[in-house]
Every structure is written in structure tokens, then in C-alpha cells.
């Protein structure tokens, strides 16, 4: 790589506000972004359309979508015929919207693509502050996956090593909204709702919608979300 060539990075993009801000941070830090989305059998396709829109809007060099049918194993309100909880406070319990092994699978696909691209860096928008209690959004998971990546791949064993970046890990949703505003992210292009309609309009009542609305409110920013 020449001194004038930006380093490549694979950035996981879901179409929501967190991954949009993650792309923007990676770009600000000088990375050539290769955006990766996973069609895992989620309840709607509008977030995948948002992923493509966000990747293009934020200057990704390319955007790739890989299909993995997690509906074949189910176990989540996002991949099975289980109702998404509405206007509910789940307390400390891991909610039914947790998708078994989802982030492990997504990061594994990103890891494979990073090897092919010759990229050392993988970015994801996981968050351990304002989130739904998912175990694969916690610092211990990210640290463990990075360690795995460096013993399970040719790039890790023979190359310069691989790094997993989770820049939003310690941010609140309000922090993320403010950071996105600073970076010029158009949040109206993003979709966070667990059960958005075909046009990407949000329900306003699921956990993802409530956390997103709370973030804009606490940040003192207008909420650009389109609601059904």
C-alpha cells in the first residue's frame, strides 16, 4: 500500500443510526469503507434498502449484502413468528428481539471479506450503554472476537493482525445523535425500527424506536424518523 492509499476497512451496516455514524467515523479517520450488510431473514427489507442508501450517502467505496437465513433456526422475534414487544420495559432480561449468534455471524462474514480485501480493520456499531441488553453488544464480546480473529485467520497468524473497532461502545444514544450531527449524517435516511413497513416508516413503540426517540430528545435534536 502506498503512502497515499487509504487503508481499507470493512464496516458492518444495518441501515440504522448507529451503523451510519460508525461509517462516518471510519471515513473521518481516513479509511476506505467497504460496507457490509447481512440479509439474515429479518422481519422487513426496508432496513436493507436503508443500508444501501446510507453506504452510498456516506461515501463507501462499495456495499455488499450477504444472505444468511437465520429464520431456519428462529429463536427471536426478528426471525420467527414471535411478537415484537411494544411499549415494554424488559428490565435486565435479554429480550426476545435478541437474535442468537447474529453479531458473531456478521463479524465472521466481515472477517472473511476483510481477508479477501487485505483489510486489517473491521468496524461495527455495537453499543453497551443505551441498548437492549444483548450479550453480543458488550465489550467482552468484541475483545473475544478480536482475539479469535487473530488466531483463526491467515491474516491474523501470518499478517499484521486484525482489529475490531466499536467506536460507539460507551456512547449513549444522545451521544450518538450528537456525533452524527457533527459528522453530517442524515438520520432521515436510516431505519432502526424492528418492524418498519415497506417504506421504512417506524412503529414508534418497539424497543429500538423508543431508544432512538429518547436519544434525539436527550440530545436536544429534532427527530427525523418517519413514523407509520
PAVO-493021 format. One record per residue (C-alpha): residue number from 1; residue in one letter; y, x, z. Coordinates in Angstrom, 1 decimal. Last residue first. Example, Ala and Ser with C-alpha at 12.3 -4.5 7.8 and 13.67 -1.06 7.14 Angstrom:
<drennus>
[2, S, [-1.1, 13.7, 7.1]];
[1, A, [-4.5, 12.3, 7.8]];
</drennus>
This chain:
<drennus>
[228, X, [5.0, -46.3, 10.3]];
[227, X, [7.1, -43.5, 11.7]];
[226, X, [8.8, -40.7, 9.7]];
[225, X, [9.5, -37.8, 11.9]];
[224, X, [13.0, -36.2, 11.6]];
[223, X, [13.5, -36.3, 15.4]];
[222, X, [17.1, -35.3, 16.1]];
[221, X, [17.4, -32.2, 18.3]];
[220, X, [18.3, -32.0, 22.0]];
[219, X, [15.4, -29.6, 22.6]];
[218, X, [13.9, -32.0, 25.2]];
[217, X, [14.0, -34.8, 22.7]];
[216, X, [12.6, -32.8, 19.9]];
[215, X, [9.7, -31.6, 22.1]];
[214, X, [9.1, -35.1, 23.6]];
[213, X, [8.7, -36.5, 20.1]];
[212, X, [6.1, -33.9, 19.1]];
[211, X, [4.2, -34.3, 22.4]];
[210, X, [4.1, -38.1, 22.0]];
[209, X, [3.1, -37.9, 18.3]];
[208, X, [0.2, -35.4, 19.0]];
[207, X, [-1.0, -37.5, 21.9]];
[206, X, [-1.2, -40.7, 19.8]];
[205, X, [1.6, -43.4, 20.0]];
[204, X, [4.2, -42.7, 17.3]];
[203, X, [1.8, -43.8, 14.5]];
[202, X, [3.2, -41.3, 12.1]];
[201, X, [4.0, -41.7, 8.4]];
[200, X, [2.3, -39.2, 6.1]];
[199, X, [2.3, -41.5, 3.1]];
[198, X, [-1.4, -42.1, 3.4]];
[197, X, [-1.0, -43.2, 7.0]];
[196, X, [-0.9, -40.8, 9.9]];
[195, X, [-3.8, -41.0, 12.4]];
[194, X, [-3.7, -37.8, 14.4]];
[193, X, [0.0, -37.5, 13.8]];
[192, X, [1.5, -34.0, 13.2]];
[191, X, [2.8, -34.2, 9.6]];
[190, X, [5.5, -31.8, 8.4]];
[189, X, [8.1, -32.1, 5.6]];
[188, X, [10.6, -33.8, 8.0]];
[187, X, [10.3, -30.6, 10.0]];
[186, X, [12.5, -28.7, 7.5]];
[185, X, [12.2, -25.2, 8.9]];
[184, X, [15.5, -23.2, 8.8]];
[183, X, [14.4, -20.4, 11.0]];
[182, X, [16.7, -21.3, 13.9]];
[181, X, [15.6, -24.9, 13.6]];
[180, X, [12.0, -23.9, 13.8]];
[179, X, [12.7, -21.8, 16.9]];
[178, X, [14.4, -24.8, 18.5]];
[177, X, [11.5, -27.1, 17.7]];
[176, X, [9.0, -24.5, 19.0]];
[175, X, [11.0, -24.1, 22.3]];
[174, X, [11.0, -27.9, 22.7]];
[173, X, [7.2, -28.0, 22.1]];
[172, X, [6.9, -25.4, 24.9]];
[171, X, [6.2, -21.8, 23.9]];
[170, X, [3.6, -19.5, 25.5]];
[169, X, [1.2, -19.5, 22.6]];
[168, X, [3.7, -19.9, 19.8]];
[167, X, [3.3, -16.4, 18.4]];
[166, X, [-0.5, -16.6, 18.1]];
[165, X, [-1.2, -13.4, 16.1]];
[164, X, [-4.8, -12.3, 15.6]];
[163, X, [-5.1, -8.6, 14.7]];
[162, X, [-7.7, -6.7, 12.7]];
[161, X, [-8.8, -3.1, 12.6]];
[160, X, [-7.8, -0.1, 10.6]];
[159, X, [-11.0, 0.0, 8.6]];
[158, X, [-14.6, 0.9, 9.2]];
[157, X, [-15.6, -1.4, 12.1]];
[156, X, [-12.9, -4.0, 11.9]];
[155, X, [-12.6, -4.2, 8.1]];
[154, X, [-16.4, -4.1, 7.8]];
[153, X, [-16.5, -7.2, 10.0]];
[152, X, [-18.2, -8.4, 13.2]];
[151, X, [-17.0, -5.8, 15.8]];
[150, X, [-13.2, -6.1, 15.2]];
[149, X, [-13.3, -9.9, 14.6]];
[148, X, [-15.2, -10.4, 17.8]];
[147, X, [-12.4, -8.7, 19.8]];
[146, X, [-9.8, -10.8, 18.0]];
[145, X, [-11.8, -13.9, 18.8]];
[144, X, [-12.0, -13.0, 22.5]];
[143, X, [-8.3, -12.4, 22.8]];
[142, X, [-7.5, -15.7, 21.0]];
[141, X, [-10.0, -17.6, 23.2]];
[140, X, [-8.6, -16.1, 26.4]];
[139, X, [-5.0, -17.0, 25.4]];
[138, X, [-5.8, -20.7, 25.1]];
[137, X, [-5.8, -23.1, 22.1]];
[136, X, [-9.6, -23.1, 21.7]];
[135, X, [-10.1, -24.7, 25.1]];
[134, X, [-8.2, -27.8, 24.0]];
[133, X, [-5.9, -29.2, 26.8]];
[132, X, [-3.8, -31.5, 24.7]];
[131, X, [-0.9, -29.1, 24.1]];
[130, X, [2.6, -28.4, 25.5]];
[129, X, [1.9, -25.0, 27.1]];
[128, X, [-1.1, -23.3, 25.5]];
[127, X, [-0.2, -23.3, 21.9]];
[126, X, [-2.1, -22.4, 18.8]];
[125, X, [-0.1, -21.8, 15.6]];
[124, X, [-2.3, -19.3, 13.9]];
[123, X, [-1.7, -15.9, 12.3]];
[122, X, [-4.2, -13.4, 10.9]];
[121, X, [-3.3, -9.8, 10.3]];
[120, X, [-5.1, -6.8, 8.8]];
[119, X, [-5.1, -8.1, 5.2]];
[118, X, [-7.2, -6.4, 2.6]];
[117, X, [-7.3, -9.7, 0.6]];
[116, X, [-11.1, -10.0, 0.8]];
[115, X, [-11.1, -9.1, 4.5]];
[114, X, [-8.3, -11.5, 5.2]];
[113, X, [-10.3, -14.2, 3.4]];
[112, X, [-13.3, -13.7, 5.7]];
[111, X, [-11.1, -13.7, 8.8]];
[110, X, [-9.3, -16.9, 7.7]];
[109, X, [-12.7, -18.6, 7.4]];
[108, X, [-13.7, -17.4, 10.9]];
[107, X, [-10.3, -18.5, 12.2]];
[106, X, [-10.9, -22.0, 10.9]];
[105, X, [-14.5, -22.1, 12.3]];
[104, X, [-13.4, -20.9, 15.8]];
[103, X, [-10.4, -23.3, 15.7]];
[102, X, [-12.7, -26.3, 15.0]];
[101, X, [-15.5, -25.4, 17.4]];
[100, X, [-15.9, -29.0, 18.6]];
[99, X, [-12.9, -31.1, 17.6]];
[98, X, [-10.9, -32.1, 20.6]];
[97, X, [-9.5, -35.6, 20.0]];
[96, X, [-11.8, -36.9, 22.7]];
[95, X, [-9.6, -35.3, 25.3]];
[94, X, [-10.3, -32.3, 27.5]];
[93, X, [-9.7, -33.6, 31.0]];
[92, X, [-6.7, -32.4, 32.9]];
[91, X, [-4.8, -35.7, 32.8]];
[90, X, [-5.7, -37.9, 29.9]];
[89, X, [-2.3, -39.7, 29.9]];
[88, X, [-2.6, -42.5, 27.3]];
[87, X, [-0.2, -44.1, 25.0]];
[86, X, [-2.9, -44.3, 22.3]];
[85, X, [-6.4, -42.7, 22.5]];
[84, X, [-7.8, -42.1, 19.0]];
[83, X, [-10.8, -44.5, 18.6]];
[82, X, [-14.2, -42.9, 17.9]];
[81, X, [-15.9, -43.3, 14.5]];
[80, X, [-16.2, -39.6, 14.0]];
[79, X, [-14.2, -36.6, 12.8]];
[78, X, [-10.8, -36.9, 14.5]];
[77, X, [-12.1, -38.9, 17.5]];
[76, X, [-14.5, -36.1, 18.0]];
[75, X, [-18.2, -35.5, 18.3]];
[74, X, [-18.9, -35.6, 14.6]];
[73, X, [-21.7, -33.2, 13.3]];
[72, X, [-21.6, -34.2, 9.6]];
[71, X, [-18.0, -35.1, 10.0]];
[70, X, [-17.3, -31.4, 10.3]];
[69, X, [-17.4, -31.1, 6.5]];
[68, X, [-16.0, -27.7, 5.7]];
[67, X, [-13.6, -27.6, 2.7]];
[66, X, [-11.3, -24.6, 2.0]];
[65, X, [-7.7, -25.1, 1.0]];
[64, X, [-5.7, -22.1, -0.4]];
[63, X, [-2.0, -21.6, -0.5]];
[62, X, [-0.4, -18.6, -2.2]];
[61, X, [2.5, -16.2, -1.8]];
[60, X, [3.9, -18.5, 0.9]];
[59, X, [7.6, -19.1, 0.6]];
[58, X, [8.4, -21.6, 3.4]];
[57, X, [8.6, -24.7, 1.1]];
[56, X, [5.4, -23.9, -0.8]];
[55, X, [3.4, -23.5, 2.4]];
[54, X, [5.0, -26.6, 3.9]];
[53, X, [4.2, -28.8, 0.9]];
[52, X, [0.6, -27.6, 0.6]];
[51, X, [0.1, -28.2, 4.3]];
[50, X, [1.9, -31.6, 4.1]];
[49, X, [-0.7, -32.7, 1.5]];
[48, X, [-3.4, -31.5, 3.9]];
[47, X, [-1.7, -33.5, 6.7]];
[46, X, [-1.7, -36.6, 4.4]];
[45, X, [-5.4, -36.4, 3.9]];
[44, X, [-6.4, -38.6, 6.8]];
[43, X, [-9.1, -38.8, 9.6]];
[42, X, [-10.1, -35.1, 9.4]];
[41, X, [-13.2, -34.1, 7.5]];
[40, X, [-12.7, -30.4, 7.8]];
[39, X, [-10.3, -29.8, 5.0]];
[38, X, [-9.2, -26.3, 6.1]];
[37, X, [-5.8, -24.9, 5.3]];
[36, X, [-5.0, -21.3, 4.5]];
[35, X, [-1.6, -19.8, 3.7]];
[34, X, [-1.4, -16.3, 2.3]];
[33, X, [1.9, -15.0, 3.7]];
[32, X, [3.4, -11.7, 2.6]];
[31, X, [4.6, -10.4, 5.9]];
[30, X, [8.1, -9.2, 6.7]];
[29, X, [8.6, -10.4, 10.3]];
[28, X, [10.7, -13.3, 9.1]];
[27, X, [7.8, -14.4, 6.9]];
[26, X, [5.4, -14.4, 9.9]];
[25, X, [7.9, -16.3, 11.9]];
[24, X, [8.4, -18.9, 9.2]];
[23, X, [4.6, -19.3, 8.7]];
[22, X, [4.2, -19.9, 12.5]];
[21, X, [7.0, -22.4, 12.5]];
[20, X, [5.1, -24.4, 9.9]];
[19, X, [1.9, -24.0, 11.8]];
[18, X, [3.5, -25.6, 14.9]];
[17, X, [5.3, -28.4, 13.1]];
[16, X, [2.1, -29.8, 11.5]];
[15, X, [0.7, -29.3, 8.0]];
[14, X, [-2.4, -27.6, 9.3]];
[13, X, [-1.5, -24.0, 8.2]];
[12, X, [-3.6, -21.0, 9.1]];
[11, X, [-1.7, -17.8, 8.2]];
[10, X, [-3.5, -15.0, 6.4]];
[9, X, [-1.3, -11.9, 6.4]];
[8, X, [-0.4, -9.3, 3.7]];
[7, X, [1.8, -6.3, 4.5]];
[6, X, [5.0, -6.1, 2.4]];
[5, X, [5.0, -3.6, -0.5]];
[4, X, [8.0, -1.3, -0.5]];
[3, X, [6.3, 1.5, 1.4]];
[2, X, [3.4, 1.4, -1.0]];
[1, X, [0.0, 0.0, 0.0]];
</drennus>
